[in-house]
Each structure stands twice: as C-alpha cells, then as structure tokens.
C-alpha cells in the first residue's frame, strides 16, 4: 500500500517545480514514480500518427520520483502514516492525525 494514490492533491518538494501543487494523474508502483498535473513538463516531438495526424511538438508531464512529492491535507503538506481502524488499514496525516481515506 502506497502513501500517495491517484487523484491525491500533492505539493512538489524538490526539483524545478518546487512548491507547485497538483493532482496526481497516475502512480507507477514498480518504479516508484508519479505523474503530477502541470508539473515536470517536457516537450515531446511527435510523428504524425492515426491519433494525431498533424504531429509536432507536444507539452506533457514526465514522471517524477514519489519521494519528491508530499500529500496536502487541509492546505498543508504532511507526512503520511498508517493505522488500523475497524479492521481496515487507513492512511493518516501525521500533522493533524486526521484519517485521509
């Protein structure tokens, strides 16, 4: 079970997009990377294909290491812990003790 999940609001804590907030688009658990909306943008040169007959230069998000993002709860960045409540393992914000999901 990972501390960051899809659709979480996170803040980038390292790199060129430091202090930017965004929603997690996807999490790659195998490589421990995340895609954050509007962060770590790269320009990709695409060839004309069936999906995009024009081709050209496309701006898109590149994966960043999961250690470079922090979960945002109630507008504040916080670390994440786990607790067992009612026989279920849930994520808990370390700063407030609030159950996240």
C-alpha positions as CSV (number, residue, x, y, z in Angstrom):
1,X,0.0,0.0,0.0
2,X,1.5,3.3,-1.1
3,X,1.3,6.6,0.7
4,X,0.4,8.5,-2.5
5,X,-2.6,7.5,-4.6
6,X,-4.2,8.6,-7.9
7,X,-6.3,11.8,-7.6
8,X,-4.5,13.0,-4.4
9,X,-3.5,16.6,-4.1
10,X,0.2,16.9,-3.6
11,X,2.9,19.5,-3.4
12,X,6.3,19.1,-5.1
13,X,9.1,19.5,-2.5
14,X,12.2,19.1,-4.8
15,X,13.3,19.9,-8.3
16,X,12.5,22.6,-10.9
17,X,8.8,22.7,-9.9
18,X,9.4,23.0,-6.2
19,X,6.3,24.4,-4.2
20,X,3.9,23.7,-7.1
21,X,0.6,21.9,-6.2
22,X,-1.2,19.5,-8.5
23,X,-3.3,16.4,-8.7
24,X,-1.8,13.0,-9.1
25,X,-2.6,11.6,-12.6
26,X,-1.0,8.2,-12.1
27,X,1.3,6.3,-9.8
28,X,3.8,3.7,-11.1
29,X,4.4,1.4,-8.1
30,X,7.0,-0.6,-9.9
31,X,9.4,2.4,-10.5
32,X,8.1,4.5,-7.5
33,X,7.2,7.4,-9.8
34,X,4.2,9.7,-10.1
35,X,2.7,12.0,-12.8
36,X,1.5,15.3,-11.3
37,X,-0.8,17.6,-13.3
38,X,1.1,20.6,-14.6
39,X,4.4,19.7,-13.0
40,X,7.7,18.4,-14.6
41,X,6.5,19.4,-18.1
42,X,8.6,18.3,-21.0
43,X,8.4,19.0,-24.8
44,X,7.9,15.8,-26.8
45,X,8.3,15.8,-30.6
46,X,5.7,13.5,-32.1
47,X,5.5,12.0,-35.5
48,X,2.2,12.1,-37.5
49,X,0.1,9.1,-36.5
50,X,-3.5,7.9,-36.6
51,X,-4.2,9.6,-33.2
52,X,-2.6,12.9,-34.2
53,X,-2.3,13.3,-38.0
54,X,-0.6,16.6,-37.6
55,X,2.3,15.6,-35.3
56,X,4.5,18.3,-34.0
57,X,5.7,19.5,-30.5
58,X,3.6,18.4,-27.5
59,X,3.9,19.6,-23.9
60,X,3.3,16.8,-21.4
61,X,4.0,15.7,-17.9
62,X,7.0,13.5,-17.2
63,X,7.2,11.1,-14.3
64,X,9.0,12.2,-11.1
65,X,10.1,10.2,-8.1
66,X,7.5,9.7,-5.5
67,X,9.9,11.0,-2.8
68,X,9.7,14.4,-4.4
69,X,6.0,14.9,-3.6
70,X,4.2,15.4,-0.3
71,X,0.5,14.9,0.3
72,X,-1.6,18.0,1.0
73,X,-4.3,17.8,3.7
74,X,-6.3,20.9,4.7
75,X,-4.0,23.1,2.7
76,X,-0.8,21.9,4.5
77,X,1.8,19.4,3.3
78,X,2.0,16.5,5.7
79,X,3.7,13.1,6.0
80,X,1.6,10.0,5.9
81,X,1.3,7.2,8.3
82,X,-0.9,4.1,8.6
83,X,-3.3,2.9,11.3
84,X,-5.8,0.1,11.6
85,X,-9.3,1.4,12.2
86,X,-12.2,-1.1,12.4
87,X,-10.1,-3.8,10.9
88,X,-9.1,-1.7,7.9
89,X,-5.7,-0.2,7.2
90,X,-6.1,3.6,6.6
91,X,-3.8,6.5,5.7
92,X,-3.4,9.1,8.5
93,X,-2.0,12.6,8.2
94,X,1.0,12.9,10.7
95,X,0.5,16.6,11.2
96,X,-3.2,16.5,12.2
97,X,-3.9,12.8,13.0
98,X,-6.8,13.0,10.5
99,X,-7.8,9.9,8.6
100,X,-7.4,10.6,4.8
101,X,-9.5,7.9,3.2
